Amino acid sequence: MTTRTALLRAFAAAFAEKGLEAPEREARALLRAGLGLSDLDLVTRGEQEVAPVDAARLRALAERRAEGEPLARLTGRREFWSLAFTLAPETLVPRPETETLVEAALALFPDRRARLRLLDLGTGSGALLAALLSEFPAAFGIGVDLSPGAARQARENLAALGFATRSSVMVGHWAQALAGGFDLVVSNPPYIPSTDIAALEREVREHDPLLALDGGPQGLDAYRALASALPGLLVTGGSAVLELGIGQERDVAALLAAAGLRVEGPARCDLAGIARALVARKP
Ligand SMILES: C[S@@+](CC[C@H](N)C(=O)[O-])C[C@H]1O[C@@H](n2cnc3c(N)ncnc32)[C@H](O)[C@@H]1O
């Protein structure tokens, strides 16, 4: 028999050896997720024994983590906006910086009881749509994804979170199958320039789906499609909130303005100070 603390130390040492950035924190997170524990459990009951079958399972997970597989992929779970999401191989792991879009949306619509019609283009796990539905209890939202696997997972996540009757998820190429009438359109599209994909961190490059990352030669392909669709999707006075890749604000703002939208710049920054959520309104 081994203890929680002994496993924690062994995993932290193995992660450090493999060059993981925060080995102790990673080891803690793996034990928490693998045994369903809180941080307090780990601190105050570290000497508790771990059953051999659980220890073997955790060691196998730790080996995969040491080889660069992200924890969210190992557990198949990730939190976003304090909501729990199940991941599929076809879904991006939702990122904390994407929460900046939710903050921007909340600033745009101060009345939480508004009966908003929401659209999330490239919904992935359904993270953005679910976060918005959790904040606007009278809203109805549609999610679209080109990947059938992602759309299926988003549908399941929305249902598990209690939003089945206020949401619908469809497979499609952006908004091609949709008509207008939306108060708010959000999107975190693929925006990495194709030539930069090979240089991404291994954890992203090998474990997030290419369809969720590759934004074409300059990273702007999806924004072009979105800019041309948005005027037809939004009600007059309706808004779009788009996630930006690093350094894309000017180019994306120009595409939106050229499509006849009023860009309400500057973009809202994420916690790292990167311009992340760009708002545009249909005049
Ligand atoms: C960066 S991920 C964002 C996922 C999720 N919204 C999030 O923020 O975690 C982009 C998503 O767009 C989807 N996608 C890529 N091309 C698409 C297209 N032409 N039409 C619809 N969705 C597309 C991908 O499958 C992926 O789920």
The ligand as a Tripos MOL2 file, in Angstrom:
@<TRIPOS>MOLECULE
LIG
   27    29     1     0     0
SMALL
NO_CHARGES

@<TRIPOS>ATOM
      1 C1        -11.1840   27.3610  -31.1950 C.3       1 LIG1
      2 S1        -12.4410   26.1070  -31.2070 S.3       1 LIG1
      3 C2        -13.5940   26.8280  -30.0600 C.3       1 LIG1
      4 C3        -14.4470   25.8240  -29.3340 C.3       1 LIG1
      5 C4        -15.2920   26.4170  -28.2000 C.3       1 LIG1
      6 N1        -16.1870   27.4430  -28.7120 N.3       1 LIG1
      7 C5        -14.4010   26.9880  -27.1300 C.2       1 LIG1
      8 O1        -14.2710   28.2180  -27.0580 O.co2     1 LIG1
      9 O2        -13.8410   26.2240  -26.3400 O.co2     1 LIG1
     10 C6        -13.1850   26.3900  -32.7970 C.3       1 LIG1
     11 C7        -14.3460   25.4850  -33.1350 C.3       1 LIG1
     12 O3        -14.8130   25.8240  -34.4390 O.3       1 LIG1
     13 C8        -15.1760   24.6420  -35.1100 C.3       1 LIG1
     14 N2        -15.1260   24.9120  -36.5570 N.ar      1 LIG1
     15 C9        -14.0430   24.9640  -37.3710 C.ar      1 LIG1
     16 N3        -14.4170   25.2690  -38.6230 N.ar      1 LIG1
     17 C10       -15.7700   25.4200  -38.5960 C.ar      1 LIG1
     18 C11       -16.7320   25.7440  -39.5900 C.ar      1 LIG1
     19 N4        -16.4030   25.9650  -40.8620 N.pl3     1 LIG1
     20 N5        -18.0320   25.8370  -39.2140 N.ar      1 LIG1
     21 C12       -18.3950   25.6120  -37.9280 C.ar      1 LIG1
     22 N6        -17.5160   25.2930  -36.9450 N.ar      1 LIG1
     23 C13       -16.2230   25.2070  -37.2710 C.ar      1 LIG1
     24 C14       -14.1700   23.6150  -34.6330 C.3       1 LIG1
     25 O4        -14.6240   22.3010  -34.8240 O.3       1 LIG1
     26 C15       -14.0200   24.0120  -33.1590 C.3       1 LIG1
     27 O5        -14.9340   23.3020  -32.3510 O.3       1 LIG1
@<TRIPOS>BOND
     1     1     2 1
     2     2     3 1
     3     2    10 1
     4     3     4 1
     5     4     5 1
     6     5     6 1
     7     5     7 1
     8     7     8 2
     9     7     9 1
    10    10    11 1
    11    11    12 1
    12    11    26 1
    13    12    13 1
    14    13    14 1
    15    13    24 1
    16    14    15 ar
    17    14    23 ar
    18    15    16 ar
    19    16    17 ar
    20    17    18 ar
    21    17    23 ar
    22    18    19 1
    23    18    20 ar
    24    20    21 ar
    25    21    22 ar
    26    22    23 ar
    27    24    25 1
    28    24    26 1
    29    26    27 1
@<TRIPOS>SUBSTRUCTURE
     1 LIG1         1 GROUP 0 **** ****
